[in-house]
Amino acid sequence: MDFFQLTHKSLLESRKPTIKRELSKQIDWNRKLIAVKGFRGVGKTTFLLDYIRDNFKDDNSVLYINLNNFYFTKRRISSFADEFAKRGGKLLVLDQIQKYPEWSSELRKCANEIPDLKIVFSSSPVLRITEGNPDLQGVAHIHHLAGLSFREYLNHQTGNHFRYYSLEEIVENHVEIAQEIVSKVRPLAYFNEYLKGGYFPYFIDDPNFYINRLLTHVNLALEIDVPYINQIELKYLPKLRKLLHLIALETPFTPNVSKLATAIETSRATVMNYLNYLKNAKLIHLLYANGDEEQVKKPVKVYLHNTNLLYAIAPTNTGNINLRHTFFYNQVDYICDVKSTPEADFMVKNKYHFTVGGRKIEPVPGIYAAADMIEIGEGNKIPLWLFGFLY
């Protein structure tokens, strides 16, 4: 216990610059069991340490633990948590819960048997915390830490403190909002760099190695997270990697499952499983149409999850149309439900129709235009960059 407390103190004393995330203000930290899911490198550890540093400085009733530690190959989480609580512990923060084999039953035991202890834990986005898991259904409250929004990136790069806006605010008041922002900074001067290397916070450390680091995290997700949690034999990993590369080269596209199955030498059913694995891992987006269950089984289009992945996996497929659509889908989908629609490129919240394009794009009645390379819009024509202010 003393070793972990010393490690905890050392981590909190780190002076490494961080980006404070808005999600921290949206979590009800009084819940007994809180999960924070996110892709590798998205900043989960930093997020947890920032929360502790900002709220529990020099407080011995709080302890951060990384479950990579070999100590937990022989010590049960519930036993450790019980000892910590008896020593006055009130909040236990467990990083990388997927590293522990019996994580769900141990967390449920803690919740049932240690009434005064709160637990916050992080995990891979692939981990199914409550889906089909009776131990934690109705007990764990799940939150997803996304990569940086364009707003968060812009605030860090310029020293501003722009707030986020709801979709309704942007739709109804985009001219006034954009005018206020543009009066302080030129957002388009930062937009292209964000699309290439601003979604993950490690651009702070060394932007020259950003793509290499991102590729490392993508490969770790494919080689460890997806196979381990979905129980895929490693001999099938090359097929999964090839599928992701094919998607990156063609995105956005309407998937031909038979063609993809032939390309990676597997069955149609396996391709559909792989697509869902990649979606759950936050590597791709699957855009579905509205309709009954049979209609929505097959995605209408496939996109990479964010624009930075395009530059890392398929730099030859970073045309303006692809970047614009991927950016819009990525930023909006984190907050709102996004579907395909025959009337436009995207339908948001089953209500708003958006066509995404360049500065010359013009809206038509009932449809909004998300236009690139404009600072301030008018009417139903909204600057594309402003959709990066939703979180």
C-alpha positions as CSV (number, residue, x, y, z in Angstrom):
1,M,0.0,0.0,0.0
2,D,2.8,2.4,0.9
3,F,4.4,1.8,-2.5
4,F,1.2,2.7,-4.4
5,Q,0.7,5.8,-2.2
6,L,4.3,7.0,-3.1
7,T,3.7,6.4,-6.8
8,H,0.4,8.2,-6.5
9,K,2.1,11.3,-5.0
10,S,4.8,11.3,-7.5
11,L,2.4,11.2,-10.4
12,L,0.4,14.1,-9.0
13,E,3.6,16.2,-8.6
14,S,4.4,15.9,-12.3
15,R,4.5,19.3,-14.0
16,K,3.9,18.0,-17.5
17,P,1.4,20.3,-19.3
18,T,-2.0,18.9,-19.8
19,I,-5.3,19.9,-21.5
20,K,-8.2,20.0,-19.1
21,R,-11.2,18.2,-20.6
22,E,-14.8,19.3,-20.5
23,L,-16.0,15.8,-19.7
24,S,-14.8,16.3,-16.1
25,K,-17.6,18.8,-15.5
26,Q,-20.2,16.5,-17.0
27,I,-19.6,13.5,-14.8
28,D,-21.5,13.1,-11.5
29,W,-18.5,12.2,-9.4
30,N,-20.7,11.2,-6.5
31,R,-21.7,7.9,-8.2
32,K,-20.4,4.8,-6.5
33,L,-18.9,3.2,-9.7
34,I,-17.8,5.3,-12.7
35,A,-16.2,4.1,-15.9
36,V,-14.2,6.2,-18.3
37,K,-13.7,4.5,-21.7
38,G,-11.5,5.8,-24.5
39,F,-9.1,4.9,-27.3
40,R,-5.4,4.4,-26.5
41,G,-3.6,7.8,-26.3
42,V,-6.8,9.8,-25.9
43,G,-5.7,10.9,-22.5
44,K,-7.6,8.7,-20.0
45,T,-4.7,8.6,-17.5
46,T,-4.1,12.3,-17.7
47,F,-7.8,12.9,-17.3
48,L,-8.0,10.9,-14.1
49,L,-4.9,12.4,-12.6
50,D,-6.1,15.9,-13.5
51,Y,-9.4,15.2,-11.7
52,I,-7.5,14.0,-8.6
53,R,-5.0,16.9,-8.7
54,D,-7.7,19.5,-9.0
55,N,-10.0,18.1,-6.3
56,F,-8.0,16.0,-3.8
57,K,-4.5,17.6,-3.5
58,D,-2.6,16.0,-0.5
59,D,-5.7,13.9,0.3
60,N,-4.7,10.4,1.5
61,S,-8.2,9.2,1.1
62,V,-7.8,9.0,-2.7
63,L,-5.5,6.6,-4.5
64,Y,-4.6,6.1,-8.2
65,I,-3.6,2.6,-9.3
66,N,-2.5,1.4,-12.7
67,L,-3.5,-2.2,-13.1
68,N,-0.5,-2.9,-15.3
69,N,1.3,-3.5,-12.1
70,F,2.3,-7.1,-11.6
71,Y,1.2,-6.9,-8.0
72,F,-2.4,-7.5,-9.1
73,T,-1.5,-10.9,-10.6
74,K,-1.7,-12.2,-7.1
75,R,-3.8,-9.7,-5.2
76,R,-7.6,-9.3,-5.7
77,I,-8.9,-5.9,-6.4
78,S,-11.7,-6.4,-3.8
79,S,-9.1,-7.3,-1.1
80,F,-6.9,-4.3,-1.9
81,A,-10.0,-2.0,-2.0
82,D,-11.2,-3.4,1.4
83,E,-7.8,-2.7,3.0
84,F,-7.6,0.8,1.5
85,A,-11.1,1.6,2.8
86,K,-10.2,0.4,6.3
87,R,-7.2,2.8,6.2
88,G,-9.6,5.7,5.5
89,G,-9.8,5.4,1.7
90,K,-12.8,7.1,0.1
91,L,-12.0,7.0,-3.7
92,L,-10.0,4.4,-5.6
93,V,-9.0,5.2,-9.2
94,L,-8.2,2.1,-11.2
95,D,-6.6,2.7,-14.6
96,Q,-6.8,0.1,-17.4
97,I,-9.3,-2.2,-15.7
98,Q,-9.2,-4.6,-18.7
99,K,-5.8,-5.8,-17.5
100,Y,-7.5,-7.6,-14.6
101,P,-9.1,-10.9,-15.7
102,E,-12.1,-10.9,-13.2
103,W,-12.7,-7.2,-13.3
104,S,-16.5,-7.2,-13.4
105,S,-17.1,-9.5,-10.5
106,E,-14.5,-7.8,-8.4
107,L,-16.0,-4.4,-9.0
108,R,-19.4,-5.6,-8.2
109,K,-18.1,-7.2,-4.9
110,C,-16.5,-3.8,-4.0
111,A,-19.8,-2.0,-4.7
112,N,-21.7,-4.5,-2.6
113,E,-19.4,-5.0,0.3
114,I,-17.5,-1.6,0.8
115,P,-20.3,0.9,1.1
116,D,-18.2,4.0,1.8
117,L,-15.8,3.5,-1.1
118,K,-16.2,5.1,-4.6
119,I,-14.4,3.6,-7.6
120,V,-13.5,5.3,-10.9
121,F,-12.0,3.0,-13.5
122,S,-10.8,3.4,-17.1
123,S,-10.9,0.9,-19.9
124,S,-10.4,0.3,-23.6
125,P,-13.5,1.4,-25.7
126,V,-13.8,-2.2,-26.8
127,L,-14.6,-3.5,-23.3
128,R,-18.3,-4.4,-22.8
129,I,-18.9,-3.1,-19.3
130,T,-22.6,-3.5,-19.0
131,E,-23.6,-5.1,-22.3
132,G,-24.5,-8.7,-21.5
133,N,-22.7,-8.3,-18.1
134,P,-25.1,-8.8,-15.3
135,D,-22.5,-7.9,-12.6
136,L,-22.5,-4.2,-13.5
137,Q,-25.8,-3.5,-15.1
138,G,-27.5,-0.7,-13.3
139,V,-24.4,-0.2,-11.2
140,A,-21.6,1.3,-13.4
141,H,-22.1,4.7,-15.0
142,I,-20.2,4.9,-18.3
143,H,-18.6,7.9,-19.9
144,H,-16.6,8.1,-23.1
145,L,-13.5,10.3,-23.4
146,A,-13.2,11.3,-27.0
147,G,-10.2,12.9,-28.6
148,L,-9.9,16.7,-28.5
149,S,-12.7,18.7,-30.2
150,F,-11.6,21.4,-32.5
151,R,-12.7,23.8,-29.7
152,E,-10.4,22.2,-27.1
153,Y,-7.5,22.2,-29.6
154,L,-8.0,25.8,-30.5
155,N,-8.3,26.9,-26.8
156,H,-5.0,25.2,-26.1
157,Q,-3.2,26.6,-29.1
158,T,-4.4,30.2,-28.6
159,G,-4.9,30.5,-24.9
160,N,-8.6,31.3,-25.3
161,H,-11.4,29.8,-23.2
162,F,-14.2,29.4,-25.7
163,R,-17.2,27.5,-24.4
164,Y,-19.0,24.6,-26.1
165,Y,-22.4,25.1,-27.7
166,S,-25.4,22.8,-28.2
167,L,-26.4,21.8,-31.8
168,E,-29.5,23.9,-31.4
169,E,-27.4,27.0,-30.4
170,I,-25.2,26.6,-33.5
171,V,-28.1,26.1,-35.9
172,E,-30.0,29.1,-34.5
173,N,-27.2,31.5,-33.6
174,H,-24.2,30.5,-35.7
175,V,-23.6,34.0,-37.1
176,E,-23.3,35.6,-33.7
177,I,-21.3,32.7,-32.3
178,A,-18.8,32.7,-35.2
179,Q,-18.5,36.5,-35.1
180,E,-17.6,36.4,-31.4
181,I,-14.9,33.7,-32.0
182,V,-13.5,35.3,-35.1
183,S,-13.1,38.6,-33.3
184,K,-10.5,36.9,-31.0
185,V,-8.9,34.3,-33.3
186,R,-8.8,33.1,-36.9
187,P,-10.1,29.5,-36.5
188,L,-9.2,28.5,-40.1
189,A,-5.6,29.2,-39.4
190,Y,-5.6,26.2,-37.1
191,F,-8.1,24.0,-38.8
192,N,-5.9,22.0,-41.2
193,E,-3.3,21.3,-38.5
194,Y,-6.1,20.0,-36.3
195,L,-7.4,17.7,-39.0
196,K,-3.9,16.3,-39.5
197,G,-2.6,16.1,-35.9
198,G,-4.7,17.6,-33.2
199,Y,-7.3,15.0,-32.2
200,F,-5.0,13.2,-29.7
201,P,-3.4,15.3,-27.0
202,Y,0.1,13.9,-27.4
203,F,0.8,16.5,-30.1
204,I,1.9,18.5,-27.1
205,D,4.9,16.2,-26.5
206,D,6.4,16.0,-30.0
207,P,4.3,16.9,-33.0
208,N,7.1,15.5,-35.3
209,F,6.4,12.0,-34.1
210,Y,2.6,12.4,-33.9
211,I,1.8,10.1,-36.8
212,N,4.2,7.4,-35.7
213,R,2.7,7.4,-32.2
214,L,-0.8,7.2,-33.5
215,L,0.2,4.3,-35.7
216,T,1.6,2.6,-32.6
217,H,-1.7,3.0,-30.8
218,V,-3.7,1.8,-33.7
219,N,-1.6,-1.4,-33.9
220,L,-1.8,-1.9,-30.2
221,A,-5.6,-1.6,-30.4
222,L,-5.6,-4.2,-33.2
223,E,-3.1,-6.5,-31.8
224,I,-4.2,-6.5,-28.1
225,D,-7.5,-4.8,-27.3
226,V,-9.7,-6.1,-30.1
227,P,-8.4,-9.8,-30.2
228,Y,-8.2,-10.1,-26.4
229,I,-11.7,-8.8,-25.6
230,N,-13.4,-10.3,-28.6
231,Q,-11.5,-13.6,-28.3
232,I,-10.0,-13.5,-31.8
233,E,-7.2,-15.8,-32.5
234,L,-4.0,-13.9,-33.4
235,K,-3.7,-15.8,-36.7
236,Y,-6.6,-13.7,-38.0
237,L,-5.0,-10.4,-37.1
238,P,-3.6,-9.8,-40.7
239,K,-7.2,-10.0,-42.0
240,L,-8.4,-7.4,-39.5
241,R,-5.4,-5.1,-40.4
242,K,-6.0,-5.6,-44.1
243,L,-9.7,-4.7,-43.7
244,L,-8.9,-1.5,-41.8
245,H,-6.4,-0.5,-44.5
246,L,-9.0,-1.2,-47.3
247,I,-11.5,0.9,-45.5
248,A,-9.0,3.7,-45.1
249,L,-8.1,3.7,-48.7
250,E,-11.7,3.8,-49.9
251,T,-13.6,5.7,-47.2
252,P,-16.2,7.1,-47.3
253,F,-17.8,4.3,-49.3
254,T,-20.9,2.1,-49.3
255,P,-19.6,-1.3,-48.1
256,N,-19.8,-4.3,-50.5
257,V,-19.6,-7.0,-47.9
258,S,-19.1,-9.8,-50.5
259,K,-16.2,-7.8,-52.1
260,L,-14.6,-7.2,-48.7
261,A,-15.0,-10.8,-47.8
262,T,-13.2,-11.9,-50.9
263,A,-10.4,-9.3,-50.4
264,I,-9.5,-10.5,-47.0
265,E,-10.4,-14.2,-47.7
266,T,-13.1,-14.7,-45.1
267,S,-16.9,-15.0,-44.9
268,R,-19.5,-12.2,-45.1
269,A,-20.5,-12.8,-41.5
270,T,-16.9,-12.4,-40.3
271,V,-16.6,-9.2,-42.2
272,M,-19.7,-7.8,-40.5
273,N,-18.2,-8.9,-37.1
274,Y,-14.9,-7.2,-37.9
275,L,-16.6,-4.0,-38.9
276,N,-18.4,-3.9,-35.6
277,Y,-15.1,-4.7,-33.7
278,L,-13.4,-1.8,-35.5
279,K,-16.4,0.5,-34.7
280,N,-16.3,-0.4,-31.0
281,A,-12.6,0.2,-31.0
282,K,-13.2,3.8,-32.2
283,L,-11.3,3.1,-35.4
284,I,-14.2,3.5,-37.9
285,H,-17.7,4.9,-38.0
286,L,-20.6,3.0,-39.5
287,L,-23.3,5.2,-40.8
288,Y,-26.8,3.7,-40.8
289,A,-30.1,4.7,-42.2
290,N,-33.3,5.1,-40.2
291,G,-35.6,2.2,-40.5
292,D,-36.6,-1.1,-39.0
293,E,-34.1,-3.6,-37.7
294,E,-33.6,-5.5,-41.0
295,Q,-32.9,-2.2,-42.8
296,V,-30.2,-1.0,-40.4
297,K,-28.2,-4.2,-40.1
298,K,-25.9,-3.2,-42.9
299,P,-24.3,0.3,-42.8
300,V,-24.9,2.7,-45.6
301,K,-21.4,4.1,-45.5
302,V,-18.1,3.5,-43.7
303,Y,-15.8,6.3,-42.5
304,L,-12.6,6.3,-40.5
305,H,-13.3,7.5,-36.9
306,N,-11.4,10.8,-37.2
307,T,-9.3,12.7,-39.7
308,N,-6.0,12.0,-38.0
309,L,-6.4,8.3,-38.7
310,L,-6.7,9.2,-42.4
311,Y,-3.3,10.9,-42.4
312,A,-1.8,8.0,-40.5
313,I,-3.3,5.0,-42.3
314,A,-4.1,6.3,-45.8
315,P,-2.4,9.6,-46.4
316,T,-3.3,9.3,-50.1
317,N,-7.0,9.5,-49.3
318,T,-7.0,12.9,-47.6
319,G,-9.0,14.8,-50.2
320,N,-11.1,17.7,-49.1
321,I,-14.4,15.9,-49.3
322,N,-13.2,13.0,-47.2
323,L,-11.7,15.2,-44.6
324,R,-14.8,17.4,-44.4
325,H,-17.2,14.5,-44.0
326,T,-15.1,12.7,-41.5
327,F,-14.6,15.8,-39.4
328,F,-18.3,16.6,-39.3
329,Y,-19.3,13.0,-38.5
330,N,-16.6,12.7,-35.8
331,Q,-17.4,15.9,-34.0
332,V,-21.2,15.7,-34.2
333,D,-21.6,12.0,-33.5
334,Y,-20.0,12.3,-30.0
335,I,-22.9,14.4,-28.9
336,C,-25.8,13.7,-31.3
337,D,-27.3,10.7,-33.1
338,V,-26.2,10.8,-36.7
339,K,-27.9,8.8,-39.5
340,S,-27.9,8.6,-43.3
341,T,-30.6,10.4,-45.2
342,P,-31.5,10.5,-49.0
343,E,-32.0,14.3,-48.7
344,A,-28.5,15.2,-47.7
345,D,-25.1,13.8,-46.4
346,F,-26.2,13.4,-42.8
347,M,-29.3,13.6,-40.6
348,V,-28.7,14.6,-37.0
349,K,-31.1,14.0,-34.1
350,N,-33.7,12.7,-36.6
351,K,-34.4,16.3,-37.4
352,Y,-31.6,18.3,-39.0
353,H,-30.4,17.6,-42.5
354,F,-26.8,18.6,-43.4
355,T,-24.9,18.7,-46.6
356,V,-21.1,19.1,-46.1
357,G,-18.9,20.8,-48.7
358,G,-16.7,23.7,-49.6
359,R,-17.2,27.4,-49.5
360,K,-19.4,27.4,-52.6
361,I,-21.9,24.9,-51.2
362,E,-25.3,26.5,-50.8
363,P,-28.2,25.2,-48.7
364,V,-31.6,24.3,-50.1
365,P,-34.9,24.7,-48.3
366,G,-35.0,22.4,-45.2
367,I,-31.3,21.5,-45.5
368,Y,-28.4,23.1,-43.8
369,A,-25.0,23.5,-45.4
370,A,-21.8,22.9,-43.4
371,A,-19.3,24.9,-45.5
372,D,-15.5,24.7,-45.3
373,M,-13.2,27.7,-45.7
374,I,-15.7,30.3,-44.5
375,E,-15.3,32.1,-41.2
376,I,-18.9,33.3,-40.8
377,G,-22.0,31.9,-42.4
378,E,-25.5,33.2,-43.1
379,G,-28.9,31.8,-43.0
380,N,-28.7,28.0,-43.3
381,K,-25.1,28.1,-44.3
382,I,-22.9,27.3,-41.3
383,P,-19.1,27.3,-41.1
384,L,-17.9,23.7,-40.9
385,W,-15.3,24.5,-38.2
386,L,-18.0,25.6,-35.9
387,F,-19.2,22.0,-35.5
388,G,-16.0,21.4,-33.6
389,F,-17.5,23.5,-30.8
390,L,-20.1,20.9,-29.8
391,Y,-17.9,19.6,-26.9
